[in-house]
Amino acid sequence: MAETKPLLRALSGETLPTPPIWMMRQAGRYLPEYRATRAEAGDFLSLCYNSDLATEVTLQPIRRYGFDAAILFADILLIPDALGADLWFVTGEGPRLSTITTEEDFAKLKSADDIHDHLAPIYQTVSNLSSALPKEVALIGFAGAPWTVATYMIAGRGTKDQGPAHALMQENTPLFEALIDRLTDSTIEYLSAQIRAGAECVKLFDSWAGSLKGEAFDKYALAPAKKIISEIKDRHPGVPVIAFPREAGDKYIGFAKETGANCVALDNSVSPEWAAANVQVDGCVQGNLASSHMVTGGQALVDETRHIVQTFKNGPHIFNLGHGITPDANPDNVQLMIDTVREG
């Protein structure tokens, strides 16, 4: 049924009269049914690794809203967890990890080939979803991009400016690049296993790409993405890849051509007009409604949604937010966005 799925048609380069729609973090804390299932799991990591419950929360927004795609419920930090780093989540504060700042720390990590036993529950979730989703809904697998994941592994937590990772890049370049290479190889293995389990396309989230400038962006955001996408396409011909180098600015230009990505996801720091002229000319784009509209709603949500659809209507487009939906979003605003996109 792949050729009938709107998301896959857009990823193949087709311009559709109504863009397919899904939403980053569409399974999340803004939904009461998600909060109930997470409470049942006990904690966030337990939810990620419980295939039955992770399947359930992935399906919840599909049942409620009828999105054109489901994205695997997991977390970008499961790869460091599988590599042997300590990972835990602090309520209200986010993830914490054991740090990789010395050669001794790095030597303790597993190889890319040794992550699969640990991640087997994730692959089972993908398999479950592959058979449970409605026939018109595409299944997206995903991973964090090496640079973004590395920033957490080096700092031991999320940081505002990714300062610790930038410092290690300058002070111990061989160690930094060894970590990027290990994460690149692990990401290839992880995404490939998701595809074997049933993912129909995959997305690479480089949430902190915007803090890389100039040559550093080319070396540590673009080059790893190119290697990952090339290997995925060699192993799995025909499986499309969405790349999201968030806040890349002018570096969005040519990113699809350079990396081989089928689609570039856009944050809302760039205008639809600019993106249509500079990025969509190379193929499919995804985005880029500000997630704040999911909180505030109203006519501004309707107007901006229509504006984005209208601006991107002359080329392949997947409607989405410019970043993940936030926990304080109103579920009714999600329905209003979907109705606006589909009103024709």
ROSELO-170573 format. One record per atom (N, C-alpha, C): x, y, z; residue in three letters. Coordinates in steps of 0.1 Angstrom, whole numbers, padded with zeros to 4 digits, always signed. Layout:
% residues N
XYZALA;...
***
This chain:
% residues 344
+0008-0012+0000MET;+0000+0000+0000MET;+0009+0013+0000MET;+0022+0011-0001ALA;+0031+0023+0001ALA;+0027+0034-0008ALA;+0024+0031-0021GLU;+0023+0041-0031GLU;+0010+0049-0028GLU;+0001+0044-0020THR;-0012+0052-0017THR;-0011+0060-0005THR;+0000+0059+0003LYS;+0002+0067+0015LYS;+0006+0081+0012LYS;-0002+0091+0016PRO;+0002+0105+0013PRO;+0016+0109+0017PRO;+0020+0105+0029LEU;+0034+0109+0033LEU;+0044+0104+0024LEU;+0043+0091+0020LEU;+0054+0085+0011LEU;+0053+0091-0003LEU;+0041+0095-0007ARG;+0040+0101-0020ARG;+0047+0115-0020ARG;+0045+0123-0009ALA;+0052+0136-0008ALA;+0067+0134-0008ALA;+0072+0123+0000LEU;+0086+0121+0001LEU;+0092+0116-0013LEU;+0084+0111-0021SER;+0089+0107-0035SER;+0089+0119-0044SER;+0085+0130-0039GLY;+0086+0143-0048GLY;+0073+0147-0054GLY;+0062+0140-0050GLU;+0049+0144-0056GLU;+0043+0156-0049GLU;+0037+0165-0056THR;+0030+0177-0051THR;+0015+0173-0049THR;+0010+0173-0037LEU;-0003+0168-0035LEU;-0013+0180-0032LEU;-0025+0178-0036PRO;-0035+0190-0034PRO;-0037+0193-0019PRO;-0036+0183-0010THR;-0036+0185+0004THR;-0023+0179+0010THR;-0015+0187+0017PRO;-0002+0181+0022PRO;-0005+0171+0033PRO;+0002+0160+0033PRO;+0001+0151+0045PRO;+0005+0158+0057PRO;+0000+0154+0069ILE;+0003+0160+0081ILE;+0006+0151+0092ILE;+0017+0153+0100TRP;+0019+0147+0112TRP;+0026+0158+0121TRP;+0030+0154+0133MET;+0035+0164+0143MET;+0046+0158+0151MET;+0057+0165+0152MET;+0068+0161+0161MET;+0063+0161+0175MET;+0066+0150+0182ARG;+0062+0147+0196ARG;+0047+0145+0197ARG;+0040+0140+0186GLN;+0026+0139+0186GLN;+0021+0130+0197GLN;+0029+0120+0201ALA;+0026+0112+0213ALA;+0033+0119+0224ALA;+0026+0126+0233GLY;+0032+0133+0243GLY;+0023+0138+0254GLY;+0029+0146+0263ARG;+0023+0149+0276ARG;+0011+0158+0275ARG;+0009+0164+0263TYR;-0003+0173+0261TYR;-0016+0164+0260TYR;-0014+0151+0258LEU;-0026+0142+0257LEU;-0029+0135+0270LEU;-0041+0136+0275PRO;-0044+0129+0288PRO;-0042+0114+0287PRO;-0045+0108+0275GLU;-0043+0093+0274GLU;-0028+0089+0274GLU;-0019+0098+0269TYR;-0005+0096+0271TYR;-0001+0096+0286TYR;-0005+0106+0293ARG;-0002+0107+0307ARG;-0006+0095+0315ARG;-0018+0090+0312ALA;-0022+0078+0319ALA;-0014+0066+0316ALA;-0010+0064+0303THR;-0001+0053+0299THR;+0013+0054+0305THR;+0018+0066+0305ARG;+0031+0068+0311ARG;+0031+0065+0326ARG;+0020+0069+0333ALA;+0019+0065+0347ALA;+0019+0050+0349ALA;+0012+0043+0340GLU;+0012+0029+0341GLU;+0026+0023+0339GLU;+0034+0029+0330ALA;+0048+0024+0328ALA;+0057+0027+0340ALA;+0054+0037+0347GLY;+0062+0040+0359GLY;+0072+0052+0357GLY;+0079+0052+0346ASP;+0088+0063+0343ASP;+0090+0063+0328ASP;+0097+0074+0323PHE;+0098+0076+0309PHE;+0106+0065+0302PHE;+0118+0061+0307LEU;+0126+0051+0301LEU;+0119+0037+0301LEU;+0112+0034+0311SER;+0104+0022+0312SER;+0093+0022+0301SER;+0088+0033+0298LEU;+0078+0034+0287LEU;+0084+0032+0274LEU;+0096+0038+0272CYS;+0103+0036+0259CYS;+0106+0021+0256CYS;+0110+0014+0267TYR;+0115+0000+0265TYR;+0103-0010+0267TYR;+0091-0006+0270ASN;+0080-0015+0271ASN;+0073-0015+0257ASN;+0075-0025+0249SER;+0070-0025+0235SER;+0055-0023+0235SER;+0048-0029+0243ASP;+0033-0029+0243ASP;+0028-0014+0246ASP;+0034-0008+0257LEU;+0030+0005+0260LEU;+0035+0015+0250LEU;+0047+0014+0245ALA;+0052+0023+0235ALA;+0044+0022+0222ALA;+0039+0010+0219THR;+0030+0009+0207THR;+0017+0017+0210THR;+0012+0015+0222GLU;-0001+0022+0226GLU;+0001+0037+0225GLU;+0011+0043+0230VAL;+0012+0058+0230VAL;+0015+0063+0216VAL;+0021+0055+0207THR;+0023+0059+0193THR;+0010+0059+0186THR;+0001+0049+0189LEU;-0012+0049+0183LEU;-0022+0059+0188LEU;-0020+0064+0200GLN;-0030+0073+0206GLN;-0033+0085+0197GLN;-0023+0092+0192PRO;-0027+0104+0184PRO;-0032+0100+0170PRO;-0029+0088+0165ILE;-0035+0084+0153ILE;-0050+0081+0155ILE;-0054+0075+0166ARG;-0068+0073+0169ARG;-0075+0086+0170ARG;-0069+0095+0178ARG;-0076+0108+0181ARG;-0077+0117+0169ARG;-0067+0118+0161TYR;-0066+0128+0151TYR;-0066+0123+0136TYR;-0062+0111+0134GLY;-0061+0106+0120GLY;-0049+0112+0113GLY;-0038+0114+0119PHE;-0026+0119+0112PHE;-0022+0109+0100PHE;-0015+0115+0091ASP;-0010+0107+0079ASP;+0002+0098+0083ASP;+0008+0101+0094ALA;+0020+0093+0098ALA;+0021+0091+0113ALA;+0026+0080+0117ALA;+0029+0077+0131ALA;+0045+0077+0132ALA;+0050+0083+0142ILE;+0064+0082+0145ILE;+0067+0074+0157ILE;+0076+0064+0156LEU;+0079+0056+0167LEU;+0081+0063+0180LEU;+0075+0059+0191PHE;+0078+0065+0204PHE;+0091+0059+0209PHE;+0100+0068+0211ALA;+0113+0064+0217ALA;+0120+0077+0221ALA;+0133+0077+0222ASP;+0141+0089+0226ASP;+0154+0089+0219ASP;+0159+0101+0216ILE;+0172+0102+0209ILE;+0184+0097+0217ILE;+0182+0095+0231LEU;+0193+0091+0239LEU;+0193+0076+0242LEU;+0185+0069+0235LEU;+0186+0054+0236LEU;+0199+0048+0230LEU;+0204+0055+0220ILE;+0217+0050+0215ILE;+0228+0051+0225ILE;+0231+0063+0232PRO;+0241+0062+0242PRO;+0238+0052+0253PRO;+0225+0050+0257ASP;+0222+0040+0266ASP;+0226+0026+0262ASP;+0223+0024+0249ALA;+0227+0011+0243ALA;+0242+0009+0242ALA;+0250+0020+0240LEU;+0264+0020+0240LEU;+0271+0018+0253LEU;+0263+0019+0264GLY;+0268+0016+0277GLY;+0269+0028+0286GLY;+0265+0040+0281ALA;+0265+0052+0290ALA;+0253+0050+0300ALA;+0255+0056+0312ASP;+0244+0056+0322ASP;+0234+0067+0317ASP;+0221+0064+0318LEU;+0211+0073+0314LEU;+0200+0072+0324LEU;+0195+0084+0328TRP;+0183+0085+0337TRP;+0177+0098+0334TRP;+0164+0099+0338PHE;+0157+0112+0336PHE;+0153+0117+0350PHE;+0155+0130+0352VAL;+0151+0137+0364VAL;+0138+0144+0361VAL;+0128+0142+0369THR;+0114+0148+0367THR;+0115+0163+0367THR;+0110+0169+0357GLY;+0110+0183+0356GLY;+0123+0189+0351GLY;+0133+0181+0349GLU;+0146+0186+0345GLU;+0152+0180+0332GLU;+0148+0168+0329GLY;+0152+0161+0317GLY;+0163+0151+0319GLY;+0170+0147+0309PRO;+0179+0136+0309PRO;+0192+0139+0316PRO;+0198+0129+0322ARG;+0211+0129+0328ARG;+0219+0117+0323ARG;+0232+0119+0319LEU;+0240+0108+0314LEU;+0254+0109+0321LEU;+0260+0097+0322SER;+0275+0097+0325SER;+0282+0104+0313SER;+0293+0111+0316THR;+0299+0119+0306THR;+0310+0112+0299THR;+0312+0116+0286ILE;+0323+0112+0278ILE;+0332+0124+0276ILE;+0343+0125+0284THR;+0352+0136+0282THR;+0367+0132+0282THR;+0369+0119+0283THR;+0383+0115+0283THR;+0384+0102+0274THR;+0396+0098+0270GLU;+0398+0086+0263GLU;+0393+0074+0271GLU;+0395+0075+0284GLU;+0391+0064+0292GLU;+0376+0062+0292GLU;+0369+0073+0292ASP;+0354+0073+0291ASP;+0350+0066+0278ASP;+0356+0071+0268PHE;+0352+0066+0254PHE;+0355+0051+0253PHE;+0366+0046+0259ALA;+0370+0032+0258ALA;+0360+0023+0264ALA;+0351+0028+0273LYS;+0341+0020+0279LYS;+0329+0017+0270LYS;+0328+0025+0260LEU;+0316+0024+0251LEU;+0317+0011+0243LEU;+0305+0006+0240LYS;+0304-0006+0232LYS;+0306-0002+0217LYS;+0308-0012+0208SER;+0309-0009+0194SER;+0295-0007+0188SER;+0294-0002+0176ALA;+0281+0000+0170ALA;+0274-0013+0167ALA;+0281-0023+0165ASP;+0275-0036+0163ASP;+0269-0043+0175ASP;+0272-0037+0187ASP;+0268-0044+0199ASP;+0256-0037+0206ASP;+0248-0029+0199ILE;+0237-0021+0205ILE;+0224-0029+0203ILE;+0223-0039+0195HIS;+0210-0044+0191HIS;+0203-0051+0201HIS;+0210-0059+0210ASP;+0203-0066+0220ASP;+0196-0056+0230ASP;+0203-0046+0233HIS;+0197-0036+0242HIS;+0185-0029+0236HIS;+0185-0027+0223LEU;+0175-0020+0216LEU;+0164-0029+0210LEU;+0164-0041+0213ALA;+0155-0051+0208ALA;+0140-0047+0211ALA;+0137-0042+0223PRO;+0123-0037+0225PRO;+0119-0026+0216PRO;+0128-0018+0212ILE;+0124-0007+0203ILE;+0120-0013+0189ILE;+0128-0022+0185TYR;+0125-0029+0172TYR;+0112-0036+0173TYR;+0109-0042+0184GLN;+0096-0049+0186GLN;+0084-0039+0185GLN;+0086-0027+0191THR;+0076-0017+0189THR;+0074-0013+0175THR;+0084-0012+0167VAL;+0083-0009+0153VAL;+0075-0020+0146VAL;+0078-0032+0149SER;+0071-0044+0143SER;+0057-0044+0147SER;+0054-0041+0160ASN;+0040-0040+0164ASN;+0032-0030+0156ASN;+0038-0018+0155LEU;+0031-0007+0148LEU;+0029-0010+0133LEU;+0039-0017+0127SER;+0038-0020+0113SER;+0025-0028+0110SER;+0021-0036+0119SER;+0009-0044+0117SER;-0004-0037+0123SER;-0002-0028+0132ALA;-0014-0022+0139ALA;-0019-0009+0132ALA;-0011-0002+0125LEU;-0015+0011+0119LEU;-0025+0009+0108LEU;-0034+0019+0106PRO;-0043+0019+0095PRO;-0035+0019+0082PRO;-0040+0013+0071LYS;-0033+0010+0059LYS;-0028+0023+0052LYS;-0035+0034+0055GLU;-0031+0047+0048GLU;-0020+0055+0056GLU;-0017+0050+0068VAL;-0008+0058+0077VAL;+0006+0052+0076VAL;+0016+0061+0073ALA;+0030+0057+0072ALA;+0036+0056+0085ALA;+0046+0048+0087LEU;+0054+0046+0099LEU;+0068+0051+0098LEU;+0071+0061+0106ILE;+0084+0068+0106ILE;+0092+0063+0118ILE;+0105+0058+0114GLY;+0115+0056+0125GLY;+0123+0068+0126GLY;+0132+0068+0137PHE;+0140+0080+0138PHE;+0152+0077+0147PHE;+0161+0087+0146ALA;+0173+0087+0155ALA;+0177+0101+0157ALA;+0185+0104+0168GLY;+0191+0117+0169GLY;+0204+0117+0160GLY;+0207+0129+0155ALA;+0219+0130+0147ALA;+0232+0129+0156ALA;+0243+0125+0151PRO;+0255+0124+0160PRO;+0259+0136+0168PRO;+0259+0148+0161TRP;+0263+0160+0169TRP;+0253+0162+0181TRP;+0240+0162+0178THR;+0231+0164+0189THR;+0232+0154+0200THR;+0233+0142+0197VAL;+0235+0131+0207VAL;+0248+0133+0215VAL;+0258+0137+0207ALA;+0271+0139+0214ALA;+0271+0150+0224ALA;+0263+0161+0221THR;+0263+0172+0231THR;+0258+0168+0244THR;+0248+0158+0244TYR;+0243+0153+0257TYR;+0253+0144+0264TYR;+0260+0136+0256MET;+0270+0126+0261MET;+0282+0133+0267MET;+0286+0145+0261ILE;+0297+0152+0266ILE;+0294+0160+0279ILE;+0282+0167+0278ALA;+0278+0175+0290ALA;+0272+0167+0301ALA;+0266+0156+0298GLY;+0259+0148+0308GLY;+0244+0153+0309GLY;+0240+0162+0301ARG;+0227+0168+0302ARG;+0225+0177+0290ARG;+0213+0182+0288GLY;+0211+0193+0278GLY;+0216+0206+0283GLY;+0221+0214+0274THR;+0227+0227+0277THR;+0222+0237+0267THR;+0222+0250+0272LYS;+0216+0260+0263LYS;+0224+0263+0251LYS;+0238+0262+0252ASP;+0246+0266+0241ASP;+0255+0255+0236ASP;+0253+0243+0242GLN;+0262+0231+0238GLN;+0277+0234+0241GLN;+0279+0243+0250GLY;+0293+0247+0253GLY;+0303+0236+0256GLY;+0299+0226+0264PRO;+0309+0215+0267PRO;+0313+0208+0254PRO;+0304+0205+0245ALA;+0307+0198+0233ALA;+0316+0207+0224ALA;+0313+0220+0223HIS;+0322+0229+0215HIS;+0336+0229+0221HIS;+0336+0229+0235ALA;+0350+0229+0241ALA;+0358+0217+0238ALA;+0351+0205+0239LEU;+0358+0193+0236LEU;+0363+0192+0222LEU;+0354+0197+0213MET;+0358+0198+0198MET;+0371+0206+0196MET;+0373+0216+0204GLN;+0385+0224+0203GLN;+0397+0219+0210GLN;+0394+0213+0222GLU;+0405+0209+0231GLU;+0410+0195+0229GLU;+0401+0186+0224ASN;+0406+0173+0221ASN;+0398+0168+0209ASN;+0402+0173+0197THR;+0395+0170+0185THR;+0395+0155+0181THR;+0406+0148+0183PRO;+0406+0134+0180PRO;+0395+0126+0188PRO;+0394+0129+0201LEU;+0384+0123+0209LEU;+0370+0127+0205LEU;+0368+0139+0202PHE;+0355+0144+0198PHE;+0351+0137+0185PHE;+0360+0136+0176GLU;+0357+0130+0163GLU;+0355+0115+0164GLU;+0362+0109+0173ALA;+0360+0095+0175ALA;+0345+0092+0181ALA;+0341+0101+0189LEU;+0327+0100+0194LEU;+0317+0102+0183LEU;+0319+0112+0175ILE;+0310+0115+0163ILE;+0310+0102+0154ILE;+0321+0096+0152ASP;+0322+0085+0143ASP;+0315+0073+0149ASP;+0316+0071+0162ARG;+0309+0059+0169ARG;+0294+0061+0168ARG;+0290+0074+0170LEU;+0276+0077+0170LEU;+0270+0075+0155LEU;+0278+0080+0146THR;+0274+0078+0132THR;+0272+0064+0128THR;+0282+0055+0131ASP;+0280+0041+0128ASP;+0269+0035+0136ASP;+0267+0039+0148SER;+0256+0033+0156SER;+0242+0037+0151SER;+0242+0050+0146THR;+0229+0055+0140THR;+0225+0047+0128THR;+0235+0044+0120ILE;+0233+0036+0108ILE;+0227+0022+0112ILE;+0233+0016+0122GLU;+0228+0003+0126GLU;+0214+0004+0132GLU;+0212+0014+0140TYR;+0199+0016+0146TYR;+0188+0018+0136TYR;+0190+0028+0127LEU;+0179+0030+0117LEU;+0177+0019+0108LEU;+0188+0012+0104SER;+0187+0000+0095SER;+0178-0010+0102SER;+0180-0013+0115ALA;+0172-0023+0122ALA;+0158-0018+0123ALA;+0155-0006+0125GLN;+0141-0001+0125GLN;+0135-0003+0111GLN;+0142-0001+0100ILE;+0136-0004+0087ILE;+0134-0018+0085ILE;+0143-0027+0089ARG;+0140-0041+0088ARG;+0128-0045+0096ARG;+0125-0038+0107ALA;+0114-0042+0116ALA;+0101-0036+0110ALA;+0101-0027+0100GLY;+0089-0022+0094GLY;+0088-0007+0092GLY;+0098+0001+0096ALA;+0097+0015+0094ALA;+0097+0018+0079ALA;+0089+0026+0074GLU;+0088+0029+0060GLU;+0096+0041+0055GLU;+0099+0050+0065CYS;+0109+0060+0063CYS;+0115+0064+0076CYS;+0126+0071+0076VAL;+0133+0075+0088VAL;+0136+0089+0089VAL;+0137+0095+0101LYS;+0140+0109+0103LYS;+0152+0110+0112LYS;+0161+0119+0108LEU;+0173+0122+0115LEU;+0172+0136+0122LEU;+0171+0136+0135PHE;+0169+0148+0143PHE;+0182+0154+0147PHE;+0186+0166+0141ASP;+0198+0173+0146ASP;+0193+0186+0153ASP;+0188+0184+0165SER;+0181+0195+0172SER;+0190+0207+0175SER;+0203+0204+0176TRP;+0213+0215+0180TRP;+0222+0218+0168TRP;+0218+0215+0156ALA;+0227+0218+0144ALA;+0230+0233+0143ALA;+0220+0241+0147GLY;+0222+0255+0146GLY;+0233+0261+0154GLY;+0238+0254+0164SER;+0250+0260+0171SER;+0263+0257+0164SER;+0263+0249+0154LEU;+0275+0247+0146LEU;+0275+0257+0134LEU;+0286+0264+0133LYS;+0288+0274+0123LYS;+0299+0271+0113LYS;+0297+0275+0101GLY;+0307+0274+0090GLY;+0312+0260+0088GLY;+0325+0259+0089GLU;+0332+0246+0086GLU;+0327+0235+0096GLU;+0325+0239+0109ALA;+0320+0230+0119ALA;+0307+0223+0115ALA;+0298+0231+0109PHE;+0285+0226+0105PHE;+0287+0216+0094PHE;+0296+0219+0084ASP;+0299+0210+0073ASP;+0305+0197+0078ASP;+0314+0197+0088LYS;+0321+0186+0093LYS;+0313+0177+0102LYS;+0304+0183+0111TYR;+0298+0176+0122TYR;+0283+0175+0121TYR;+0277+0182+0112ALA;+0262+0181+0109ALA;+0260+0175+0095ALA;+0266+0181+0085LEU;+0263+0177+0071LEU;+0270+0164+0068LEU;+0283+0163+0071ALA;+0290+0150+0067ALA;+0285+0138+0074ALA;+0282+0138+0087PRO;+0276+0126+0093PRO;+0262+0122+0087PRO;+0254+0133+0085ALA;+0241+0130+0078ALA;+0243+0124+0065ALA;+0253+0129+0057LYS;+0255+0123+0044LYS;+0259+0109+0045LYS;+0268+0105+0054LYS;+0272+0091+0055LYS;+0261+0082+0060LYS;+0253+0087+0069ILE;+0242+0079+0074ILE;+0232+0077+0063ILE;+0228+0087+0056ILE;+0218+0086+0046ILE;+0223+0077+0034ILE;+0235+0079+0030SER;+0241+0071+0020SER;+0241+0056+0023SER;+0244+0053+0035GLU;+0245+0039+0039GLU;+0231+0033+0040GLU;+0221+0041+0046ILE;+0207+0036+0047ILE;+0202+0034+0033ILE;+0205+0042+0023LYS;+0200+0040+0010LYS;+0206+0029+0003LYS;+0219+0026+0006ASP;+0226+0014+0000ASP;+0220+0001+0006ASP;+0217+0001+0019ARG;+0211-0011+0025ARG;+0196-0012+0022ARG;+0189-0001+0021HIS;+0175-0002+0019HIS;+0170+0007+0008HIS;+0173+0003-0004PRO;+0169+0012-0016PRO;+0154+0015-0015PRO;+0151+0028-0018GLY;+0137+0032-0019GLY;+0131+0037-0005GLY;+0139+0035+0006VAL;+0133+0040+0019VAL;+0138+0055+0020VAL;+0128+0064+0021PRO;+0131+0078+0022PRO;+0136+0083+0035PRO;+0144+0093+0035VAL;+0150+0099+0048VAL;+0146+0114+0049VAL;+0141+0118+0060ILE;+0139+0132+0064ILE;+0150+0136+0072ILE;+0156+0148+0069ALA;+0167+0153+0077ALA;+0162+0166+0084ALA;+0165+0168+0096PHE;+0161+0180+0104PHE;+0173+0187+0110PHE;+0181+0195+0103PRO;+0192+0202+0109PRO;+0186+0216+0115PRO;+0180+0215+0127ARG;+0172+0226+0132ARG;+0181+0239+0133ARG;+0174+0250+0130GLU;+0181+0263+0130GLU;+0193+0264+0122GLU;+0194+0257+0111ALA;+0205+0257+0102ALA;+0206+0270+0094ALA;+0195+0278+0093GLY;+0195+0290+0086GLY;+0199+0288+0072GLY;+0209+0296+0067ASP;+0213+0295+0053ASP;+0219+0281+0049ASP;+0223+0274+0060LYS;+0228+0260+0057LYS;+0217+0250+0053LYS;+0204+0254+0054TYR;+0194+0246+0049TYR;+0195+0245+0033TYR;+0200+0256+0028ILE;+0202+0256+0013ILE;+0211+0246+0008ILE;+0207+0237-0001GLY;+0215+0227-0006GLY;+0217+0215+0003GLY;+0211+0215+0015PHE;+0213+0203+0024PHE;+0208+0190+0019PHE;+0197+0191+0012ALA;+0191+0178+0006ALA;+0200+0173-0005ALA;+0205+0182-0013LYS;+0214+0177-0024LYS;+0227+0171-0019LYS;+0232+0178-0008GLU;+0245+0174-0003GLU;+0244+0161+0004GLU;+0233+0158+0011THR;+0232+0147+0020THR;+0225+0135+0014THR;+0217+0138+0003GLY;+0208+0128-0003GLY;+0195+0126+0004GLY;+0192+0135+0014ALA;+0179+0135+0021ALA;+0167+0137+0011ALA;+0157+0130+0013ASN;+0145+0131+0005ASN;+0136+0143+0009ASN;+0138+0148+0021CYS;+0130+0159+0026CYS;+0139+0166+0037CYS;+0137+0179+0037VAL;+0144+0187+0048VAL;+0133+0193+0056VAL;+0133+0190+0069ALA;+0124+0196+0079ALA;+0129+0209+0083ALA;+0119+0219+0084LEU;+0123+0233+0087LEU;+0118+0237+0100LEU;+0126+0244+0108ASP;+0121+0250+0120ASP;+0114+0263+0116ASP;+0108+0270+0126ASN;+0100+0282+0123ASN;+0109+0295+0124ASN;+0122+0294+0124SER;+0130+0306+0124SER;+0132+0311+0110SER;+0128+0302+0100VAL;+0129+0307+0086VAL;+0114+0308+0081VAL;+0112+0318+0072SER;+0099+0320+0067SER;+0095+0310+0056SER;+0082+0307+0055PRO;+0078+0298+0044PRO;+0083+0303+0030PRO;+0082+0317+0028GLU;+0086+0323+0015GLU;+0100+0320+0012GLU;+0109+0322+0022TRP;+0123+0320+0020TRP;+0126+0305+0018TRP;+0119+0296+0025ALA;+0122+0282+0023ALA;+0116+0277+0010ALA;+0105+0282+0005ALA;+0100+0278-0008ALA;+0110+0282-0019ALA;+0116+0294-0017ALA;+0125+0299-0028ALA;+0139+0292-0027ALA;+0143+0288-0015ASN;+0157+0284-0014ASN;+0158+0269-0010ASN;+0148+0263-0005VAL;+0150+0249+0000VAL;+0140+0239-0008VAL;+0127+0243-0010GLN;+0118+0235-0017GLN;+0121+0233-0031GLN;+0129+0242-0037VAL;+0134+0241-0051VAL;+0141+0228-0053VAL;+0147+0222-0042ASP;+0154+0209-0043ASP;+0146+0197-0040ASP;+0133+0199-0036GLY;+0125+0188-0033GLY;+0116+0190-0021GLY;+0112+0179-0015CYS;+0102+0180-0004CYS;+0107+0188+0008CYS;+0098+0196+0014VAL;+0101+0203+0027VAL;+0090+0199+0037VAL;+0094+0199+0050GLN;+0084+0196+0060GLN;+0084+0208+0070GLN;+0072+0212+0074GLY;+0071+0223+0084GLY;+0060+0232+0081GLY;+0061+0244+0087ASN;+0069+0248+0098ASN;+0062+0257+0107ASN;+0050+0253+0112LEU;+0042+0261+0121LEU;+0049+0262+0135LEU;+0049+0274+0140ALA;+0055+0275+0154ALA;+0046+0267+0164ALA;+0053+0260+0172SER;+0046+0251+0182SER;+0038+0259+0192SER;+0042+0272+0194SER;+0034+0281+0203SER;+0019+0282+0199SER;+0016+0280+0186HIS;+0002+0281+0181HIS;-0006+0270+0187HIS;+0000+0259+0191MET;-0007+0248+0197MET;-0011+0251+0212MET;-0005+0262+0217VAL;-0009+0266+0230VAL;-0020+0277+0229VAL;-0017+0287+0220THR;-0026+0299+0220THR;-0038+0297+0211THR;-0037+0289+0200GLY;-0048+0286+0192GLY;-0054+0299+0185GLY;-0067+0299+0183GLY;-0074+0310+0177GLY;-0072+0313+0163GLY;-0076+0325+0159GLN;-0075+0328+0144GLN;-0060+0329+0140GLN;-0051+0333+0149ALA;-0037+0333+0145ALA;-0032+0319+0140ALA;-0036+0309+0147LEU;-0033+0295+0143LEU;-0039+0292+0129LEU;-0051+0296+0127VAL;-0058+0293+0114VAL;-0051+0301+0103VAL;-0048+0313+0105ASP;-0042+0322+0095ASP;-0028+0317+0091ASP;-0020+0314+0101GLU;-0006+0309+0098GLU;-0006+0296+0092GLU;-0015+0287+0096THR;-0016+0274+0090THR;-0019+0275+0075THR;-0029+0283+0072ARG;-0033+0286+0058ARG;-0021+0292+0050ARG;-0014+0301+0056HIS;-0003+0308+0050HIS;+0008+0298+0046HIS;+0011+0289+0055ILE;+0021+0279+0052ILE;+0017+0269+0041ILE;+0005+0264+0042VAL;+0000+0256+0031VAL;+0000+0263+0018VAL;-0005+0275+0017GLN;-0005+0283+0005GLN;+0009+0285-0001GLN;+0018+0288+0008THR;+0032+0292+0003THR;+0039+0279-0003THR;+0036+0268+0003PHE;+0043+0256-0002PHE;+0035+0248-0012PHE;+0024+0253-0017LYS;+0015+0245-0025LYS;+0020+0241-0038LYS;+0031+0247-0043ASN;+0036+0245-0057ASN;+0047+0234-0057ASN;+0049+0228-0046GLY;+0059+0217-0045GLY;+0056+0207-0035GLY;+0064+0196-0034PRO;+0061+0186-0023PRO;+0063+0192-0009PRO;+0053+0189-0001HIS;+0053+0195+0013HIS;+0046+0186+0022HIS;+0052+0184+0034ILE;+0046+0177+0045ILE;+0043+0188+0056ILE;+0031+0189+0060PHE;+0028+0199+0071PHE;+0032+0193+0084PHE;+0039+0202+0092ASN;+0043+0198+0105ASN;+0046+0211+0113ASN;+0050+0209+0126LEU;+0054+0221+0134LEU;+0069+0223+0131LEU;+0074+0235+0136GLY;+0088+0238+0134GLY;+0096+0232+0145GLY;+0090+0226+0155HIS;+0097+0218+0165HIS;+0086+0210+0172HIS;+0089+0203+0183GLY;+0079+0194+0189GLY;+0069+0201+0196GLY;+0057+0196+0197ILE;+0046+0201+0205ILE;+0050+0201+0219ILE;+0045+0211+0227THR;+0049+0213+0241THR;+0038+0207+0250THR;+0042+0203+0262PRO;+0032+0197+0271PRO;+0020+0206+0275PRO;+0022+0219+0274ASP;+0011+0228+0277ASP;+0002+0231+0265ASP;+0003+0224+0254ALA;-0005+0226+0243ALA;-0019+0221+0246ALA;-0029+0227+0239ASN;-0043+0223+0240ASN;-0046+0213+0229ASN;-0051+0201+0233PRO;-0054+0191+0222PRO;-0064+0196+0212PRO;-0073+0205+0216ASP;-0083+0211+0206ASP;-0076+0219+0195ASP;-0065+0225+0199ASN;-0058+0233+0189ASN;-0051+0224+0178ASN;-0048+0212+0182VAL;-0042+0203+0172VAL;-0053+0199+0162VAL;-0065+0197+0167GLN;-0076+0194+0158GLN;-0079+0206+0148GLN;-0078+0218+0154LEU;-0081+0230+0146LEU;-0070+0231+0135LEU;-0058+0228+0138MET;-0047+0228+0128MET;-0050+0218+0117MET;-0053+0206+0121ILE;-0056+0196+0111ILE;-0068+0199+0102ILE;-0078+0204+0108ASP;-0090+0208+0100ASP;-0087+0219+0090ASP;-0078+0228+0095THR;-0075+0239+0086THR;-0066+0235+0074THR;-0057+0225+0077VAL;-0049+0220+0066VAL;-0058+0213+0056VAL;-0067+0205+0061ARG;-0075+0196+0052ARG;-0088+0203+0046ARG;-0090+0215+0049GLU;-0103+0221+0046GLU;-0104+0223+0030GLU;-0093+0222+0023GLY;-0093+0223+0009GLY;-0096+0237+0003GLY;
***
